[in-house]
């Protein structure tokens, strides 16, 4: 089962839109999230206990952007 949703991170004129693909297994357990910008994979995160952790960062996103993306993904599921 896949679910795709959009998030926006940043501040002021530096807002960045991303698409997030939630790859859950058949039982609804979250396995990982792939994050895309303009159709290109820029980040992959996966659950690590109650939090999400970075698996891959092919887009070279800075730590602040990664933290904002993770916060938005976590908020989407609260």
C-alpha atoms as a printed R data frame, in Angstrom:
   type eleno elety resid chain resno      x      y      z
1  ATOM     1    CA   UNK     A     1  0.000  0.000  0.000
2  ATOM     2    CA   UNK     A     2  1.417  3.409 -0.977
3  ATOM     3    CA   UNK     A     3  0.331  6.835  0.110
4  ATOM     4    CA   UNK     A     4  1.753 10.017 -1.417
5  ATOM     5    CA   UNK     A     5  1.382 13.433  0.201
6  ATOM     6    CA   UNK     A     6  2.977 16.859 -0.120
7  ATOM     7    CA   UNK     A     7  4.820 18.885  2.516
8  ATOM     8    CA   UNK     A     8  6.487 22.294  2.506
9  ATOM     9    CA   UNK     A     9  9.460 23.189  4.680
10 ATOM    10    CA   UNK     A    10 11.602 26.286  5.152
11 ATOM    11    CA   UNK     A    11 10.896 29.875  6.051
12 ATOM    12    CA   UNK     A    12  9.765 32.952  4.170
13 ATOM    13    CA   UNK     A    13 11.067 33.049  0.612
14 ATOM    14    CA   UNK     A    14 13.005 29.799  1.102
15 ATOM    15    CA   UNK     A    15  9.980 27.479  1.191
16 ATOM    16    CA   UNK     A    16 10.646 24.135 -0.462
17 ATOM    17    CA   UNK     A    17  7.894 21.733 -1.576
18 ATOM    18    CA   UNK     A    18  8.467 17.975 -1.329
19 ATOM    19    CA   UNK     A    19  6.451 14.884 -2.197
20 ATOM    20    CA   UNK     A    20  6.559 12.041  0.329
21 ATOM    21    CA   UNK     A    21  5.817  8.433 -0.608
22 ATOM    22    CA   UNK     A    22  4.827  6.278  2.360
23 ATOM    23    CA   UNK     A    23  5.682  2.645  1.636
24 ATOM    24    CA   UNK     A    24  3.677  0.692  4.208
25 ATOM    25    CA   UNK     A    25  3.361 -3.060  4.207
26 ATOM    26    CA   UNK     A    26 -0.002 -4.837  3.974
27 ATOM    27    CA   UNK     A    27 -0.546 -4.658  7.744
28 ATOM    28    CA   UNK     A    28 -0.124 -0.885  7.699
29 ATOM    29    CA   UNK     A    29  3.256 -0.957  9.422
30 ATOM    30    CA   UNK     A    30  5.409  1.887  8.128
31 ATOM    31    CA   UNK     A    31  8.568  0.602  6.503
32 ATOM    32    CA   UNK     A    32 10.072  3.767  4.994
33 ATOM    33    CA   UNK     A    33  9.356  7.136  3.477
34 ATOM    34    CA   UNK     A    34 10.895  8.303  0.197
35 ATOM    35    CA   UNK     A    35 11.070 12.082 -0.196
36 ATOM    36    CA   UNK     A    36 11.148 13.647 -3.666
37 ATOM    37    CA   UNK     A    37 11.727 17.176 -4.977
38 ATOM    38    CA   UNK     A    38 10.736 17.857 -8.574
39 ATOM    39    CA   UNK     A    39 10.431 14.110 -9.166
40 ATOM    40    CA   UNK     A    40 13.942 13.256 -7.926
41 ATOM    41    CA   UNK     A    41 14.609 11.192 -4.794
42 ATOM    42    CA   UNK     A    42 16.350 13.444 -2.254
43 ATOM    43    CA   UNK     A    43 15.888 11.629  1.076
44 ATOM    44    CA   UNK     A    44 14.844  8.272  2.517
45 ATOM    45    CA   UNK     A    45 13.843  7.901  6.173
46 ATOM    46    CA   UNK     A    46 12.609  4.935  8.168
47 ATOM    47    CA   UNK     A    47 11.139  4.315 11.625
48 ATOM    48    CA   UNK     A    48 13.589  3.795 14.459
49 ATOM    49    CA   UNK     A    49 11.439  3.138 17.525
50 ATOM    50    CA   UNK     A    50  9.144  6.127 18.006
51 ATOM    51    CA   UNK     A    51 11.149  8.363 15.675
52 ATOM    52    CA   UNK     A    52 12.283  8.539 12.067
53 ATOM    53    CA   UNK     A    53 15.927  8.348 11.054
54 ATOM    54    CA   UNK     A    54 17.728  9.162  7.824
55 ATOM    55    CA   UNK     A    55 18.682  6.184  5.652
56 ATOM    56    CA   UNK     A    56 19.869  7.920  2.488
57 ATOM    57    CA   UNK     A    57 20.404 11.542  1.542
58 ATOM    58    CA   UNK     A    58 21.112 11.513 -2.213
59 ATOM    59    CA   UNK     A    59 19.870 15.111 -2.482
60 ATOM    60    CA   UNK     A    60 22.509 16.382 -0.058
61 ATOM    61    CA   UNK     A    61 19.910 18.069  2.151
62 ATOM    62    CA   UNK     A    62 21.264 19.989  5.132
63 ATOM    63    CA   UNK     A    63 20.491 18.850  8.679
64 ATOM    64    CA   UNK     A    64 17.932 21.617  9.331
65 ATOM    65    CA   UNK     A    65 15.942 20.720  6.193
66 ATOM    66    CA   UNK     A    66 16.067 17.007  7.073
67 ATOM    67    CA   UNK     A    67 14.780 17.747 10.588
68 ATOM    68    CA   UNK     A    68 11.929 19.859  9.181
69 ATOM    69    CA   UNK     A    69 10.995 17.122  6.699
70 ATOM    70    CA   UNK     A    70 10.990 14.485  9.453
71 ATOM    71    CA   UNK     A    71  8.896 16.736 11.726
72 ATOM    72    CA   UNK     A    72  6.326 17.242  8.939
73 ATOM    73    CA   UNK     A    73  6.143 13.505  8.193
74 ATOM    74    CA   UNK     A    74  5.693 12.684 11.897
75 ATOM    75    CA   UNK     A    75  3.008 15.391 12.233
76 ATOM    76    CA   UNK     A    76  1.163 13.966  9.226
77 ATOM    77    CA   UNK     A    77  0.623 10.724 11.141
78 ATOM    78    CA   UNK     A    78 -0.298 12.083 14.608
